[in-house]
Amino acid sequence: MMEDGMIDVGDRPNIGVLGKYNIVDGLENKFNVCFVENRTHAATDWQAANPLMRCLPNFMLQLTFIIMFTRVFMIILKPIRQPRFVSEVLAGVVLGPSLLTREAWIATYVHPFEGALLLETMGSIGVTFYMFLVGLEMDLTPIRKMGKTASCVAIAGIILPGCVGMILYQLVRNERPDAPKEGGFFWAIALTVTSFSDLARILSKLKLMSTDLGKMAMTSAVLTDFVSWILLVATVAIVNGHGNFLRIIPTLIFMVICWFVIRPIIFWMIKRINAEREESSMEVQYNEKHVGFILTGVLLCGLVTELCGVHPMFGAFMFGLMIPSSEVGIKIMDKIEDFVVGILLPPVFLVAGLRTNVAFIAAGFRYSLVATVMVVASLIKILSTLLVCLYSKCSFRDSLALGVLMNTKGVIAIIVLHEGRNVKGFDQQTYTWMVIAMLIMTGLVGPVVSFTHKSARHLKHYHRMNLERSKPDTELRVLACLHSSRNLAGLINLLHLSNATRKSPIVVFAVYLVELTGRASAMLIFHDKSNMYDIAGCGNSSRERLEAEHIVHAFESLQNDNRAIAVYPLTAVSPFSTMHEDVRNFAIDKNVAVILLPYHKKPNGIGGWVDESLEHKKVSQHLLANAPCSIAILVDRGLTRHLPLDFEHDSIREIRVAMLFFEGADDREALAYAWRMAGNPGVALTVVRFVPGKDMLETVVDDAEAEAEAEAEANFNDDPEAFSAMFEKDKKKMLDDDYINEFRFRTMHDQSIAYMEKPVNSGDELVSIIKSVYNDFDLYIVGRGYDTKSPLTSGLCDWNEFPEIGLIGDTLISVDSLTSASVLVMQQSAPKATPRPPLVSKNNISCVSKKTVSMNAPRSSNQPFVNHQITHDYL
């Protein structure tokens, strides 16, 4: 005999014979299926035929189908950002009576009644180990540090959806009075649940884990899930006890023993293993024996909760919670996560699909009631979170995104429905309603959050984050990235020189970038100072932990030396392939103005450069191409050797900084950073603007006249693209002149700043001048110039080996006489806006280019903005 749930016959009431099956007592909630089974027995106490062998081939066929259909749906739904859970549920529904199982041969050979027991058993084992992994990933410590808004979101997400779930089920009972009243409790819990593990994977995929939105969603989800599980344990225990509330006492006693007895023992064992490792200097901390011991504990805890009257998954979940987040947890995840998620868990979704029948979704009910239940169930948690966030004065965009994220359903919600169906809490139709509602809830997460927080419209204003447009006395927010402690000295000393004051403080987010290896589902993990040293998921966590300690101590010293610098040391554990996205999203979330990167190459000792890591090079290249703010790449070649020990008393000579200005937005950004550094009493700044010499100037004027004629002709022929390009070029020249003039005017009385203009006629002459005249500086600051083509650097493109630092940066690190000078290369991320042409008449268009050329020519000594140290050196 078998109860309803494995094959749909609810649409065929009172059927007596279905193939080889006899169906009797066909009721709405359950029925009995009888079939004849031939068994052979030997003359011993053992059966001659193994009963498992009759069902095992069928189970393997079912497993093959569900995995194959899941992969197909994942490929189809990937462009619309659907998580794996949606594909798994859809695969189960398609294989169930909603579609394929309506065919007689599939119902007979793929999903026979007699194969249901093994399918459900394997699904139960998969759920048990999956919930152990969920408990292993879940960290309850954020609950103690929850903010007011996160707490209100979690509480509202528990109370309001729970009450609405009960109300919706009461509407069903009004239509069908014989519906079991227990179903309302399971509906309430299903709407309350936020699948923590599925939410973590969605946030990681969208690169929002490190943002304030992601942190609030994860913190609220932990509390919501924990309370939901307590409610589910109590509900299952009471329902199985037929309303006897005392049946929950054994489960509560077991939970108390786990938390206050077994958990301290596990912590003591892990601490002892760590101590032994430190004494013996062993590199491998945990072996197969430890993993096997823990997996055995999962089964034992599951067995105990089964004896207490609840599902084994509750014991496995508790056991996972007791294991601390450390190397042993990561090792277990690496060992069994793929097998559990890929092999043991798919039967759960196949069972869900076999219990779902979309074809008869409204049989016996009004369509308006069905639509109301599914729509309200899908939106209630979004509305509750939205109202709480708006009341807390959060933006509508963040409130909507958080509501959608908190509405994420996953395997846990399916488990809740399974438990309700197993205890006959509701029938197949109401089960189908909730499955469809969960598909709608989870299906909305990816597209909605991508629109609100990943779209180009949302990111547009972040492209204006740069130093050139920043006010002088404002806070400077810097994201300093480090791949190892070798990058530490140069970056810290550069921050020392960056003139942090009370009026213009510097906020440094020091992110230690660590590669994530060995996990199927990559996670982005950011640590604060309290848990900085617990780095999990990297290839060699012990070495990374020592590196992290060194980095944290160094930045703490930086903060102690200058109270105007606020440091937040973090660790980003992420795969190299997506590390640039993590850095980019973190910069956006923290409104960073400059991302500071170390150069990925190092000197080889013979005057050349070698790649320290090709992966680090790719990260830098991706950031240069996609950064939402300015990028600074530091080539450190001895900046630490000349750093003054005490700026106030000038115990060591000043740091000589040279800013080489050519043209373009990158050079203006480099000048802005050099201008800020010049406020430091230990810095002497020299700004050199290279301008066209006499020979080049004649060529430029001739070209300008030709361009002006072409511009006039283009305007005559109504060619807007050509006119826009000419105007853009003229606008860049005027922006350079305006910014240089502003700099000279504001610094004309600063004795530590010198400004000069140097005419050059070719790229070769430029290199010769740098070698002979400007070769005695400790730090050079230049623009990358990736979007400009200047005649001043003509010929340098032919031997440009390092495009990441531009033509001038490449030249500076290649000159033999500058082997001890460090180089800072700036790139500005300018807004991509189409400029409007000036209000000039058609007859005056040709004058624009000529006037601009004259502005770029060397200035005479009687011009209005004159720096006290300006020099003119015409050739």
SULPE-V665285 format. One record per helix or strand of 3 or more residues. SS is the DSSP state (a for helix, b for strand). FROM is the first residue (numbers start at 0). TO is the last residue. Records with the same first field share a line. If there is no record, write none. Layout:
# SULPE-V665285
SS=FROM-TO + FROM-TO
This chain:
# SULPE-V665285
b=20-23 + 31-34 + 475-481 + 505-515 + 564-573 + 593-597 + 600-602 + 608-610 + 628-634 + 654-660 + 682-691 + 752-759 + 778-782 + 821-826
a=51-79 + 83-94 + 99-101 + 103-108 + 112-136 + 140-143 + 147-174 + 182-191 + 195-204 + 211-239 + 244-279 + 287-306 + 311-321 + 326-343 + 345-353 + 357-359 + 366-390 + 395-405 + 410-421 + 427-452 + 455-463 + 484-495 + 528-530 + 540-560 + 575-588 + 613-625 + 638-641 + 664-676 + 693-715 + 719-745 + 762-771 + 790-792 + 795-798 + 802-813 + 815-817 + 841-843 + 845-855
